[in-house]
Amino acid sequence: EGHKEMVRLLLEHGADDRIHPVTKYSPLYVACYYGRKDIAEILLKKFPCLASVCTVEKWLPLHACIINGHNSVLALLLTFPYPLHCMLSFRDKSGRWQYQFAFDVNMRDVTGQSALYLASYCANTKMVDMMLKYKLSTQKIKTREEIEQEIAEQEREEEQARQQRDSCEPPLPRSSGATGCLVSPSDTTSNSNAPADNNSANNNNSSSSPTKSLRISGGIQALMSKLNLVKTDNSSSAGSAADTNKENMICPFDIDLYCNSNTETALHVAVKNRHHNIVTLLLAAAANPNLRIYLPDDKMAEQASQHYIFTGSTALVEACRNHDLGMVEMLLKNHARDDQCKALYIAAHNNDTIILSKLLALKAHPDPEYKIHKRCLEISPGQQFGSGLSVSYTGGAVYSGICPTVPVMINWHGQRCLPFVKDQWLVDASVQLNPKLRLSPRNQVMALYAITRLDVSNNALTQLPSVIFSLPSLRILNAGQNKLEQLPPGLSCVVSGAVDGTATLPRRGNKNKSALLAGRLSSSAVVPGCTVSVLEEIHLQDNRLDYLPEGLFSLPALQHLDVSNNKLTCLPYKMWSAPKLRDLNLSLNLLSTLPSRPDQSSSSSADSQPLEPFLDDEDPAGGTGLSDGSSTSSTPKSTPKSGLPRPMSHTGGGSTVSSIGGDSTSHGSGGTTAGS
């Protein structure tokens, strides 16, 4: 505990506050370093200015007590009533508020460590809490414009008060005679005693009554103001002053101050060392979780020589590097961002799928253009996505209680680190914008109904999940610039009778509707395993595809398909019967021919009936029937000796096959014809 009595005795006999000539240690610094609170209090009463004396390491007594974890000494230094001659003026980080204190609480030592940074590094939760809750009264620093405005307002108030005072002064009463003399009260009384002068007295009284009423009302107002109004004004002014003082109380500690050679903040060091309690306190005090961690010059040059994708870091990146899921969730709840995908790269490199899902959910946004396909909500998830994805359905008419309401577009473009995509990642991204689904985890698969656009381009994907092609509200899919070698082999078929991507579902009140909702319709009503799809655009350029499944051309709403710059050597014959396909880009592939009839095995059979599938039943002469009612010129019943069918017109609305193997396209009257 130190020799407190000896210290008091030395001070009584004239001991001074001299400091060590080499280390610059003061008596107060030594007392705070060893946690001698009583001695520190005695020294502060005798030499209060020692609180601002720093050592050669630029350590204050504040640093000394924090390094060794003396909480009581820290409380003493912060709450001690310092005299006015020891006070110094400081400004907050915004520069708008000024406060006075005995020493700089944000002073950094030679290594750039502040008091708050040291407490966070040492994991002293009580000290961090004490410093963040400490408040000081401040004064607002007024600009020249604010001062001029206050002077103008004060002059305006004085002018209004003067005008009000002049309007309240009553006019002096005058006699009704021609002489214009003032009528004294004694004359009025004497005249009232004479009977002959009753009329004049009455006239005088009537002329003086307004003045009396004014005087009486003025006196009543003065009395009311003394009794009530003054107290009300005082109470309101006192309340406003208390509110103003409360608003002017700020914490002098700079939470976002860069320390450790200006490379990181207190939040960064707490995240690195996994101090969850301290991170909670700092985030509650409005610490910025998106500040960057700067590396020293030597480490920056080292990482640059090793061809790192990025240099520098953030709190979220450090949490991902530590595999700290709890820290990641805490930072994300406090609006941490991953704008440069640094944290995502670390999570993908560490194969942390849960953290990956959390980070990818941040890149989901409301879709202002497309809406949720409401009609598809009448099909159960088990029927739409397969038996692997279902909900705990209880037999209601529609899934109205668990249906998503916000259409979602997911932008995972340019991450360059995603080797695959999981179904649960899509669910979590959609739930991010449909929070009511969080209340029923078993029914979160319903969030897949809300996805309208998906962009996973410019990544490292080698395959796509089959559920993507079963998303009932998905309009646009962009999976270009990846490493895809094949598409899902069993692309889902569409509901029987689908037109324009809308399923022909049972009417309302149909007895089969409940069976449809439960996914128990018979095969006559719905093709088993089929789904509803409204996909309009698919971009698969710049991949490694060598084959396209036939189911891709069965999508009822597909209009644009880009598979350029792949390794395609053949195409499915079903390409010619795609219902809505208009634009097809096949450039920069390995194609040599266009697809022909599957049953065209020999040249003899080809010569006999080469164009049977392309002829209208009502046109025996060979005219090609088109869906829009137009027709092309008659076609002869023989084909070239090459065994390939002649160019044909697309029967589904006119598709455009562009640049196959470098060849140009030719356009016909009823549709676009493609030549090899």
PATIKOL-515775 format. One line per 2 residues: their letters; for each residue y, x, z of C-alpha. Coordinates in steps of 0.05 Angstrom, whole numbers. Each point is the difference from the previous one (the first is absolute). Layout:
<atoms>
A	Y/X/Z ~ ... .
</atoms>
This chain:
<atoms>
EG	0/0/0 ~ 46/60/3 .
HK	44/22/57 ~ 49/-57/1 .
EM	31/17/68 ~ 11/72/-22 .
VR	34/-23/-64 ~ 45/-45/39 .
LL	16/56/49 ~ 17/48/-57 .
LE	46/-50/-32 ~ 36/-12/66 .
HG	13/75/5 ~ 31/5/-69 .
AD	-57/12/-49 ~ 25/-11/-72 .
DR	-33/-27/-63 ~ -6/65/-38 .
IH	-55/5/-53 ~ -48/56/-18 .
PV	35/50/-45 ~ -60/9/-47 .
TK	-40/-65/-1 ~ 60/-45/15 .
YS	-42/-38/50 ~ 43/-40/48 .
PL	-21/-22/70 ~ -4/-72/-25 .
YV	-45/21/-59 ~ -48/35/47 .
AC	-2/-60/47 ~ -14/-48/-58 .
YY	-53/47/-29 ~ -40/0/65 .
GR	13/-74/14 ~ 42/8/63 .
KD	36/-67/-2 ~ 34/6/68 .
IA	27/69/-15 ~ 22/-22/-69 .
EI	38/-58/31 ~ 35/47/49 .
LL	20/46/-56 ~ 26/-57/-43 .
KK	44/-24/56 ~ 28/70/9 .
FP	0/24/-72 ~ -6/-60/-47 .
CL	20/39/-61 ~ -64/41/3 .
AS	-35/-58/-36 ~ 31/23/-65 .
VC	-16/74/7 ~ -55/23/-48 .
TV	-44/62/1 ~ -10/51/-55 .
EK	-53/-46/-29 ~ 53/-55/0 .
WL	-39/-38/52 ~ 38/-47/46 .
PL	-25/-21/68 ~ -21/-63/-38 .
HA	-49/41/-42 ~ -26/36/62 .
CI	-22/-63/36 ~ -31/-29/-64 .
IN	-41/62/-16 ~ -33/-3/68 .
GH	-4/-76/5 ~ 46/-13/60 .
NS	17/-73/-8 ~ 42/-7/64 .
VL	44/59/-20 ~ 12/-31/-68 .
AL	21/-66/32 ~ 48/39/45 .
LL	33/36/-58 ~ 10/-65/-38 .
TF	25/-44/57 ~ 42/50/40 .
PY	74/-22/6 ~ 34/59/-33 .
PL	75/9/13 ~ 49/-11/-56 .
HC	19/74/-8 ~ -73/14/-20 .
ML	-4/-54/-53 ~ -5/18/-73 .
SF	11/-46/-60 ~ -55/-13/-51 .
RD	-11/-46/-59 ~ -63/-36/-21 .
KS	-34/14/-66 ~ 38/-56/-35 .
GR	67/31/20 ~ 29/-67/21 .
WQ	-12/3/75 ~ 24/51/50 .
YQ	-28/12/69 ~ 10/49/57 .
FA	-53/38/38 ~ -7/66/38 .
FD	-44/33/-52 ~ -28/-10/-70 .
VN	-65/-38/7 ~ -17/16/-73 .
MR	10/75/5 ~ -54/40/-35 .
DV	-26/68/22 ~ -8/61/-44 .
TG	-63/-30/-32 ~ 35/-66/-12 .
QS	-35/-42/54 ~ 39/-55/34 .
AL	-16/-32/66 ~ -31/-62/-32 .
YL	-41/43/-47 ~ -27/42/57 .
AS	-19/-62/40 ~ -36/-29/-61 .
YC	-35/66/-13 ~ -23/5/73 .
AN	-25/-72/-2 ~ 42/-20/61 .
TK	4/-75/-9 ~ 42/-12/63 .
MV	53/49/-22 ~ 4/-28/-70 .
DM	6/-70/28 ~ 54/22/49 .
ML	42/33/-54 ~ -6/-58/-49 .
KY	21/-50/53 ~ 59/41/23 .
KL	67/-31/-22 ~ 72/23/1 .
ST	64/-39/-9 ~ 36/19/-64 .
QK	67/-11/-34 ~ 6/-19/-72 .
IK	38/50/-43 ~ 52/-39/-38 .
TR	21/17/-69 ~ 72/-1/-24 .
EE	-10/-67/-35 ~ -28/-32/63 .
IE	58/26/42 ~ 51/-28/-50 .
QE	-36/-66/-1 ~ 1/-5/76 .
IA	75/15/2 ~ 13/-55/-52 .
EQ	-42/-50/39 ~ 36/17/65 .
ER	68/-10/-33 ~ -23/-66/-28 .
EE	-24/-24/68 ~ 66/19/32 .
EQ	39/-38/-53 ~ -43/-62/11 .
AR	10/4/75 ~ 75/6/-8 .
QQ	3/-61/-46 ~ -43/-40/48 .
RD	45/19/59 ~ 63/-21/-38 .
SC	-29/-67/-20 ~ -18/-17/72 .
EP	72/8/28 ~ 31/-71/11 .
PL	70/-15/-27 ~ 57/-10/51 .
PR	22/-74/11 ~ 70/-21/-24 .
SS	45/-60/18 ~ 13/-57/-47 .
GA	77/9/6 ~ 45/31/-51 .
TG	20/58/46 ~ -69/32/-6 .
CL	-2/19/74 ~ -65/8/37 .
VS	-18/-56/47 ~ -15/25/70 .
PS	-51/-34/45 ~ 55/-16/52 .
DT	42/-37/-52 ~ -60/-40/-21 .
TS	-15/-20/72 ~ 72/-19/15 .
NS	6/-41/-62 ~ -64/-37/15 .
NA	31/-26/66 ~ 57/-36/-36 .
PA	-18/-68/-27 ~ 49/7/-57 .
DN	-34/62/-26 ~ -73/-26/-2 .
NS	-3/0/-75 ~ 23/73/-6 .
AN	-48/21/55 ~ -58/-33/-36 .
NN	20/35/-64 ~ 2/67/35 .
NS	-68/-10/32 ~ -30/-20/-67 .
SS	30/61/-33 ~ -27/48/53 .
SP	-72/-28/3 ~ -28/42/-58 .
TK	24/64/33 ~ -33/-19/65 .
SL	-65/-16/-35 ~ 2/67/-35 .
RI	12/36/65 ~ -56/-38/34 .
SG	-49/13/-56 ~ 19/74/0 .
GI	-12/4/75 ~ -68/-34/-7 .
QA	-20/48/-54 ~ 20/59/42 .
LM	-39/-28/59 ~ -62/-12/-43 .
SK	3/70/-29 ~ 4/29/70 .
LN	-58/-40/26 ~ -48/-2/-58 .
LV	20/34/-64 ~ 14/68/30 .
KT	-68/2/33 ~ -34/-21/-64 .
DN	36/54/-39 ~ -18/51/52 .
SS	-73/-20/1 ~ -4/0/-76 .
SA	35/67/-5 ~ -46/28/53 .
GS	-61/-25/-37 ~ 25/27/-66 .
AA	15/67/33 ~ -70/2/29 .
DT	-30/-15/-69 ~ 44/53/-31 .
NK	-21/51/52 ~ -73/-19/-11 .
EN	8/10/-75 ~ 34/67/10 .
MI	-58/28/41 ~ -41/47/-44 .
CP	-55/51/10 ~ 30/70/-9 .
FD	-67/31/-21 ~ -6/7/-75 .
ID	-70/-25/-17 ~ 0/24/-72 .
LY	28/69/14 ~ -35/54/-40 .
CN	-29/54/45 ~ -47/60/-6 .
SN	43/38/-50 ~ 24/-66/-30 .
TE	-69/-19/-26 ~ -22/-60/41 .
TA	21/-53/51 ~ -28/-22/66 .
LH	-40/-55/-34 ~ -32/50/-47 .
VA	-25/45/55 ~ -26/-59/40 .
VK	-39/-25/-61 ~ -28/69/-14 .
NR	-25/6/72 ~ -26/-72/2 .
HH	44/-22/57 ~ -5/-75/-11 .
NI	40/-21/61 ~ 59/44/-19 .
VT	-3/-23/-72 ~ 3/-72/25 .
LL	62/15/42 ~ 35/37/-57 .
LA	-14/-55/-51 ~ 24/-53/50 .
AA	65/39/6 ~ 10/-4/-76 .
AN	-25/68/-20 ~ -4/7/-76 .
PN	-73/7/-21 ~ 17/19/-72 .
LR	37/65/13 ~ -30/60/-35 .
IY	-31/60/34 ~ 28/63/-31 .
LP	-43/62/-3 ~ 26/70/14 .
DD	14/43/-61 ~ -62/43/8 .
KM	-47/-60/4 ~ 36/-34/-57 .
AE	-11/61/-44 ~ -72/5/22 .
QA	-16/-72/-19 ~ 37/7/-66 .
SQ	-43/60/-18 ~ -62/-40/15 .
HY	21/-55/-49 ~ 7/-55/51 .
IF	17/-68/-29 ~ 57/-8/50 .
TG	35/40/53 ~ 28/-28/64 .
ST	-28/-58/40 ~ 17/-63/38 .
AL	-24/-33/64 ~ -47/-44/-40 .
VE	-29/60/-36 ~ -13/36/66 .
AC	-35/-62/28 ~ -45/-3/-61 .
RN	-14/75/5 ~ -23/-12/72 .
HD	-45/-59/-20 ~ 40/-40/51 .
LG	-8/-73/-20 ~ 37/-26/61 .
MV	60/44/-14 ~ 0/-22/-73 .
EM	1/-73/19 ~ 55/12/51 .
LL	43/35/-52 ~ -13/-53/-53 .
KN	21/-56/49 ~ 66/37/8 .
HA	14/1/-75 ~ -26/69/-17 .
RD	-5/11/-75 ~ -39/45/-46 .
DQ	46/2/-60 ~ -27/66/-28 .
CK	-73/-17/14 ~ -9/61/44 .
AL	-36/-38/55 ~ -43/-34/-52 .
YI	-20/66/-29 ~ -21/27/69 .
AA	-40/-63/16 ~ -35/2/-68 .
HN	-15/74/9 ~ -30/-14/69 .
ND	-37/-62/-26 ~ 31/-45/53 .
TI	-13/-67/-33 ~ 30/-41/57 .
IL	65/40/-1 ~ 0/-4/-76 .
SK	-3/-76/5 ~ 58/-1/49 .
LL	43/43/-45 ~ -17/-35/-64 .
AL	18/-67/31 ~ 72/24/3 .
KA	3/0/-76 ~ -11/-74/-7 .
HP	60/-42/-19 ~ 14/-74/-13 .
DP	-6/-18/-74 ~ 63/-37/-23 .
EY	-27/-16/-69 ~ -71/-25/7 .
KI	-29/-52/47 ~ -67/-10/34 .
HK	-51/-36/-43 ~ -4/-62/45 .
RC	-56/-32/-39 ~ -47/57/15 .
LE	6/-14/75 ~ -49/-56/-10 .
IS	-55/50/-13 ~ -32/34/60 .
PG	6/76/7 ~ -75/5/-3 .
QQ	0/-33/-68 ~ 61/40/-25 .
FG	-15/69/26 ~ -74/-3/14 .
SG	-42/-7/63 ~ 28/64/29 .
LS	69/-31/12 ~ 1/-67/34 .
VS	37/-38/54 ~ -21/-39/61 .
YT	10/-67/-34 ~ -4/-62/44 .
GG	-2/-54/-54 ~ 73/-19/-10 .
AV	25/-28/-65 ~ 40/62/-20 .
YS	11/67/31 ~ 72/-20/16 .
GI	0/29/70 ~ -22/69/-22 .
CP	30/3/-70 ~ 51/55/-16 .
TV	70/-23/-20 ~ 35/63/-24 .
PV	-20/30/-67 ~ -13/74/6 .
MI	10/57/-50 ~ -32/66/20 .
NW	30/65/-25 ~ -46/59/12 .
HG	26/37/-61 ~ 7/76/1 .
QR	-36/14/66 ~ -43/53/-37 .
CL	-48/3/59 ~ -40/-65/-1 .
PF	-72/14/-20 ~ -21/-73/8 .
VK	26/-68/20 ~ -35/-43/52 .
DQ	0/-76/3 ~ 26/2/72 .
WL	62/39/-22 ~ 19/-57/-46 .
VD	-11/-50/56 ~ 43/40/49 .
AS	56/8/-50 ~ 3/-74/-13 .
VQ	-5/-18/74 ~ 61/45/11 .
LN	42/-54/-35 ~ -40/-60/24 .
PK	-1/13/75 ~ -29/-67/19 .
LR	-67/24/-25 ~ -1/52/56 .
LS	-14/-56/48 ~ -69/-12/-32 .
PR	-32/67/-17 ~ -63/-34/-27 .
NQ	42/-35/-53 ~ 44/58/-22 .
VM	-38/3/-66 ~ 43/-59/-20 .
AL	56/50/-8 ~ -32/22/-66 .
YA	23/-65/-31 ~ 73/22/7 .
IT	-3/65/-41 ~ 37/-10/-66 .
RL	12/71/-24 ~ -37/65/14 .
DV	21/69/-22 ~ -47/57/16 .
SN	20/45/-57 ~ 10/76/3 .
NA	-52/12/54 ~ -68/33/3 .
LT	-44/-63/-4 ~ -69/8/-29 .
QL	-19/-73/5 ~ 30/-68/14 .
PS	-28/-52/48 ~ -28/-60/-35 .
VI	41/-47/45 ~ 63/20/-39 .
FS	-23/-40/-60 ~ -15/-59/45 .
LP	69/-6/31 ~ 18/-72/-18 .
SL	76/10/-2 ~ 2/70/-30 .
RI	42/1/-63 ~ 11/74/-15 .
LN	-46/58/14 ~ 22/72/-13 .
AG	-54/53/11 ~ 23/50/-51 .
QN	4/76/9 ~ -62/5/44 .
KL	-70/29/-8 ~ -38/-64/-13 .
EQ	-65/11/-37 ~ -24/-71/0 .
LP	21/-70/21 ~ -39/-44/47 .
PG	-64/-17/-40 ~ -3/-73/22 .
LS	70/-25/-15 ~ 4/-71/26 .
CV	-4/-56/-49 ~ 48/-58/2 .
VS	-11/-71/23 ~ -31/-44/-52 .
GA	53/-39/-37 ~ 58/46/19 .
VD	62/-8/-43 ~ 58/49/4 .
GT	-29/31/62 ~ -2/-66/38 .
AT	-68/-23/22 ~ -24/-70/-14 .
LP	-11/-20/72 ~ -24/-67/27 .
RR	53/-53/7 ~ 28/-18/67 .
GN	-47/-46/36 ~ -61/23/-39 .
KN	-62/-1/41 ~ -17/70/-24 .
KS	65/28/27 ~ -26/15/69 .
AL	-59/35/-29 ~ 46/41/-44 .
LA	41/21/61 ~ -62/20/36 .
GR	-25/39/-60 ~ -61/-45/-9 .
LS	12/-31/-68 ~ -59/-7/-46 .
SS	-7/42/-62 ~ 20/-59/-44 .
AV	69/-2/31 ~ 17/74/5 .
VP	-34/61/-30 ~ -30/40/58 .
GC	40/61/19 ~ 59/-19/-44 .
TV	73/4/19 ~ 68/-22/-21 .
SV	44/53/-32 ~ 72/-2/-25 .
LE	4/73/-20 ~ 50/7/-57 .
EI	11/76/-5 ~ -48/57/12 .
HL	22/72/-9 ~ -56/52/0 .
QD	31/55/-42 ~ -9/74/14 .
NR	-69/-5/32 ~ -70/23/-18 .
LD	-31/-66/-21 ~ -56/4/-52 .
YL	-20/-73/0 ~ 32/-68/13 .
PE	-43/-56/30 ~ -3/-66/-37 .
GL	26/-38/61 ~ 67/32/-10 .
FS	11/-41/-63 ~ -23/-64/35 .
LP	61/-4/44 ~ 32/-65/-21 .
AL	73/20/8 ~ -2/73/-23 .
QH	55/13/-51 ~ 14/75/4 .
LD	-52/54/6 ~ 17/75/-4 .
VS	-60/48/-1 ~ 34/56/-39 .
NN	-15/73/11 ~ -72/-9/25 .
KL	-68/20/-27 ~ -22/-65/-31 .
TC	-52/6/-55 ~ -16/-73/-9 .
LP	26/-69/17 ~ -37/-64/20 .
YK	-6/-53/-54 ~ 29/-51/48 .
MW	68/32/-12 ~ 9/-46/-60 .
SA	-8/-63/42 ~ 48/17/56 .
PK	35/-67/16 ~ 72/23/7 .
LR	2/73/-19 ~ 61/18/-42 .
DL	12/74/10 ~ -55/52/2 .
NL	16/74/1 ~ -59/44/-19 .
SL	37/62/-23 ~ -22/71/17 .
NL	-74/-16/8 ~ -64/21/-35 .
LS	-11/-64/-40 ~ -27/4/-70 .
TL	-17/-73/-15 ~ 18/-69/25 .
PS	-54/-43/34 ~ -45/-41/-45 .
RP	-50/-56/13 ~ -53/18/52 .
DQ	-56/-30/-43 ~ 22/38/-63 .
SS	-58/48/3 ~ -13/11/-74 .
SS	40/0/-63 ~ -41/-56/-30 .
SA	17/-47/55 ~ 71/23/-4 .
DS	2/-14/-75 ~ -29/-69/8 .
QP	47/-30/53 ~ 52/52/18 .
LE	56/-47/22 ~ -37/-58/32 .
PF	34/6/67 ~ 68/4/-33 .
LD	-7/-63/-44 ~ 22/-68/22 .
DE	-56/-51/-2 ~ 44/-47/-41 .
DP	19/55/-50 ~ -63/16/-40 .
AG	41/37/-51 ~ 12/56/48 .
GT	70/-14/28 ~ 9/28/70 .
GL	20/-54/50 ~ 55/16/50 .
SD	13/-31/66 ~ 72/-18/-16 .
GS	-19/-39/-63 ~ 20/54/-51 .
ST	-48/31/-49 ~ -5/62/-42 .
SS	-22/7/-73 ~ -72/-12/-18 .
TP	-48/55/15 ~ -59/18/-46 .
KS	-69/-5/28 ~ -17/72/-9 .
TP	21/61/39 ~ 12/72/-20 .
KS	-60/44/-7 ~ 20/38/62 .
GL	-32/-55/41 ~ 64/-15/39 .
PR	32/-69/-1 ~ 65/-8/-36 .
PM	64/-3/41 ~ 2/-65/37 .
SH	51/-44/33 ~ -3/-9/74 .
TG	-21/-70/19 ~ 33/-1/68 .
GG	74/0/-16 ~ 11/64/-39 .
ST	-13/67/34 ~ 30/66/-19 .
VS	-46/60/-3 ~ 46/60/-2 .
SI	-15/71/-22 ~ -75/6/1 .
GG	-18/73/-8 ~ 68/13/-31 .
DS	-6/-55/-54 ~ 56/-49/-8 .
TS	-7/-76/3 ~ 13/-53/-52 .
HG	25/-69/17 ~ -27/-63/-32 .
SG	30/-69/-4 ~ -43/-35/51 .
GT	-9/59/47 ~ -1/75/2 .
TA	-54/35/-39 ~ -25/68/19 .
GS	-29/50/-49 ~ -42/60/17 .
</atoms>
